[in-house]
């Protein structure tokens, strides 16, 4: 089992005890340092107090479970308004929402497409921008994230 899966397994119930939901777990190397990040969500938005409460709740369990051999920095973040969509349930939940797709190769001269999420099927995404519809295969894009419109 991957580190992120192990951490998600024991962290999700603790995050819920704090009134939030676990959106994602990241274990990434940045600038020569490892970071374990919990991205949390909450109806009405996540505050710094929510992040602190989750950190205080999960940190001792991380020490107890000890799922990571090397040293790392533990962080708790809000998933953010422009969060990435990764799981099928994310796409289902935000169907009809404004998104940005970052592409590996340009489509119609663009490596980024802004539009509305209008379809999802096993990793394939349909985006509608105005009267144009673009269908992307799973391997066509590196990232799909929500796009805030004000």
Buried (B, 14 or more C-beta within 10 A) or exposed (E): EEBBEBBBEBBBEBBEEBEBBBBBBEBEEEEEEBBBBBBBBBEEEBEEEBBEBBBEBBEEBBEEBEBBEEEBEBEBBBBBEEBBBEEEEBBEEBEEBBBBBEBEEEBEEEEEBEBBBBBBEEEBBBBBEEEEEBEBEEEBBEEBBBBEEE
